[in-house]
């Protein structure tokens, strides 16, 4: 697969905002532009189900193993009981769950719009991975539970067992925005046996953390948190640090939060920071080159005013270094600009081109 790079109105990007590398405040999560309905688009059925995940069961944080999942069925699903369909799994960002993200990207309207504009029919699945600290990072942790395995194994097995899917990695796509883009990257690195194509939308958290990025006042506030419920009052970026620690530096002997912070008493903890680095895709990629070569297609996109642009470009460059085919698009906008439009007009057509059974 050939490489392509698209720069649309490229401007000087913003510096990386905040220690967590999620470059938007909580309120900006809903500032996404609306997309007008596509004329002639069909009405789609969206089912709300619960999926029990053995991988999440028994976590120290008390996260429910029964996860909310939204499933959007294609127009012909009910009328064609013998037909099977490819599946796209779409992962939400930090601080929002699947319900809020589907509202932000106007699902099922944008999926119906994509079909009306020529995208092939497929099932689209939106799992909820929000946690007590607002996000699982789609990682594997005894504290939060193994959300990586929930997505890559438990969820796929449930959907294949309860819907008419094409149960083949070549007919499964994985996509996500922000924290979901990180999840797509991380899970994509490790599970090429489960997915055939990847689309990272404005992925966060790609690079190892620079110790200088940690704000002393914010980290002091985190050290004062004595119970999980107290995290609800923390500012967006500070709470995101707590979610990262729960995902990447769990500590089963250190209740009630069961985690290690990367800064203690104002001093950076190198051993904890090393554990965070071990979860950074730009530090992990050399280990997974063989896995990444198995994908038919990989796409990355990011806004030219998104603080995550530079790290997305580094991921693209790393893939190029290993001659792993990928497309990289920089479009006019910030972290949440036109996400609904991009899902309709770019993500869905991408999987139409690259999943078996979608043509």
N, C-alpha and C positions, 0 to 999 in steps of 0.2 A: 504494500500500500504506500503510495507516494505521500510525501510531506507537503503540507500547504500552510502558508502563513498569511493571514489577512490583517492588515492594520487599517481600521476605518476611522478617519479623523483623529489620529493618534496625537495626544498632547502629553505634556510632562505630567507624570503621575504624582499622586500625593504620597507623602512619606507614610510608612507603615504606622497605623494609628493604634497605640496601646500595646501592652505587653502580651495580649492574647492573640493579636493579629486578626481579630474580627473587627473590621474598621467602621462599624456603624453603631450608633446608640440604639437602645431598645425601641424607641419610638419610630426610628427610621425603618424598622422591619415592615411596616405597613404602607410606606410611601412608594408603592409601586404603581406605575401608570396603567390605566385601564385599556383594554383592547376591545374594539367594537366587535359584535357578533359577526360571523361570516354568513353571508346570505346562503340559505339552503342547507345549513348545518343541521344534522340530525340531533334529536334529543337522546342523551345517553343516560344509562342507568348507572348510578354510583351506590355501591353497597358499603355499609359500615359493619365490620366484623371484629371479632376478638381472636387473636392468635396467641396460644400459649407457647412460651419459649422455655424449654428445659435449660438453655444456656443462660438465661437471666434468673431463673429460679434460685432462691437461696442466697442472693446477694446481701451484703452487709448493710447496705443503705436502705433496704426495704422497698426497692423498686418492684412494681408489680410485674410478674411474669406473663400476665395476660395483657397483651398489647393491642391498642386500637389500630386498626388498619382500614384504609379506604381503598376500594377496588372499583375502577371505572371500566365498564364493559363496552366493547365496540358495538356499532349499530346492528350488525347481523348476528350477534351472539345468540339471542333467543330464537331467532327464526331458522338457524342452521345448526341443529343439535349434533351433527357429525363433524363440524369444522373445529379445528384447533388453531390456537393463536399464539404468536410470540408475546412476550411479556417484558415491559419496562418497569423496573423498580426505581422510584424517585424519592430521594432523601431530603428532608427539610433541614433548615438551618438552626443555629443556636437561638434559644429563647422562645421559639415557636414550636408548636406541634404540627402534626399532619393536617388537622382541620384548619388551622390558621393559614398554613402555607397554601393549601388548596384554594382558600378564599383569595389570597394574595395573587396567585397565578390564574385565578378565574376558572378553576376546574369545576365541572366538566366542560364548560364552554370552550376553552382553548383547545382541549383535546378534540372536541367535535369540530372546531374550526380547522384544526390540522387535517382531520379526515376529509372535510369538505374541500380543502385546498390540494388534496392529492396524497396525503400520507396514508399508508396502508393500515388496515385495521389491526389493532393489537390491544391487549389488556394492559392497563397502567395501574400500578400498585403504590400506595402511599402509606408506609408504616410510620407509626409514632414512636420516636425515641427520645422524647423529652423526659427529664429526670427531676429529682428534687432540687438540683442546682441548675436546672434549665437546659441540660444537654448531656448526652452520653458520650459525645465525640466518636460514636460508632466504634468504640474501642473495647478491649477485653480486660476486665478488671474485676477482682473479687468484691470490690466495694460497690460498683454500679451494676455489675453483671456483665456478661459477655455479649454486648450488643453487636459486635462484629459477627459472631456466629449466629446470632438471631437473624440478621439480615441475610447472610450468605448461605445458611443451612436451614434453620427452623422455618423461616418465612417462605423460602423457596419450596421446601417440602410441602408446606401447608397449601400454598397456592397451586402447586402441581397436583395435589391430592384432591382439591375441591373445585377446581375450575378446568375448563378444557384448554389446557396450555399445550404448546409444543415443548415437551420436557427435555430440552437439549440446550447445552450452554450456548450454542450458536444462535439460539432463538431467544436469549435473555440479554437485556440491556440493563446497565446500572447508570443512574444519573443522580446529581444532587447539586444544591446551591449552598455556598458558604460552608458551614459545618458539614452540610450534606455533600458538598464538593470534596471536602477532606475525607469524609466517609467513603465516597466513591473512589478516591485515590487509594486510600489505605486498603479497603476491601478488594479493589481491583488488583493491587499489587499481589495480594496473597491468595486470591481465589479465581484464577483463570479457568479452573475446571468448572466453574459455575456460571460465568458470564462471557459473552462473546464480543461486547462493545461497551465503551465507557464514554461518558460525557460529563466533564467537570465544569460546573458553572461557578465562576468566582470562588475557587476553593480557598479556604482559610488554612492556617496552621501548617503550612508546608515546610517552613524553615526551622532549624533549631533556634531556641530562644537565646538571645544575647542578654547576658546578665544585666547590662545597662538598661534594658527595657523594663525592668521591674521597678515600680514606683514604691518607695519606702513607706509612704503613708498608707497606700493601699494594702501593702503586705502586712503592715502593723494591724490594720483593721481586720484582715483575715485571721490573724493569730488570736484575736479576741472572740471569734465565733466559737461557741461552746456546744451548739446543737445544730442539726441539719436545718431545722425550721428557721433559725436565725438568718440563714443565707438569703431569705426572701427580701430582706430590707437592704441588702447590699446594692451598690450601683452596678449597672450592667457589666462593665469591664471587670470589676472586682469579683463579681459573682462568676464570671466566665473563668477566672483563674481558679476558683474553687472547683468548678466542674472539670477543668483540666487536671487538677491534682487528683481528684477522685478517679479519673480515667487512667492517668499515666503514672501516678506515684501512689498507688494504694498501699495501705498499711493495716493488715488485719489485727494488729496488736495495739492500735492507737485509736480506740473509740472516743467519742461517739461518731466522729466524722470518718474514721478509718482511712486516713490519708496523710502524706507528708507534703509540707509546703516547700517550695523551692527557695524561700527566704525565711530565716529564723533569727529573731532578734536583730534584724537589720543586716544580717550576713547571708550572702548567697550560699546555698548548700550544694556543692559541686556534684555529690553523688545523686541528689534528687534531680538536678538539672540534666545529668547524664541520662536518667530514665526518661525524661521528657524528650531529649534529643533522640532516643531510641524509637520514639513514636513519630518523628518528623519525616515525612516522605522524601524530602531532599537529602536526608541523611540515610534513608533506607534503600533508595532506588538501586544502588549497585548490587544489592542482594537479590533483586527480583527482575533482572533483565530478561532472563529466560522466560519468566512468567509473562512479562509484558509483550514479548514477541508473539505470544499466542493470540492476541486480540486482533480481530479483523480491522477495527478502527478505534482510535482514541481521539477525543476532541476536548479542547480547553477553550473557554472564553472568559473575558473579564472586561470591565469598563475602563476607559482611559483615565477616569477620575477616581478609581477604586484604589485604596491603599494596598490592596493585595496584588496589584498588577505586576509588580517587579518579581514577586515570588512565583507567580503563574508563569512569567516569562522564563524564569530559571528552570521550572519543571519542563517546559517545552524544550529548552536548550539541552537539558539532560537527556530527554528522549531522543533528540536529534543526535547527540553525541554517540549514542548507542545505535543509531540508525533504526530507531523504532518509529514507524509511521505514525504521525499525529498531525492534527490541524490545530492552529492557534489563532484565535480571533480577538482583537482588541477593538471594542466598539465604543461609540460616544456614550458616556454615562458614568454613574457612580455605582456603589455596591448593589443597589436595589433598582436601578433604572431598567425599565422595560423587561423585567424578568418574565412576566406573563407572555409578552410578545415573543420573546426568545424561546420560551418553552413551546409555543405553538408553531413558530416559523423556522426554528433551527433544530431544537432537540428532537421533536417528533419526526421531521424529515430525515435527520441523521440516522435514527434507528430504522426508518423505512428502508434506507439504502443499505444498512449494514447488519440487519438481523435476518436469519433464514426464515422463510415463511411470511415475511412482510412485503413480498413483492408479487 
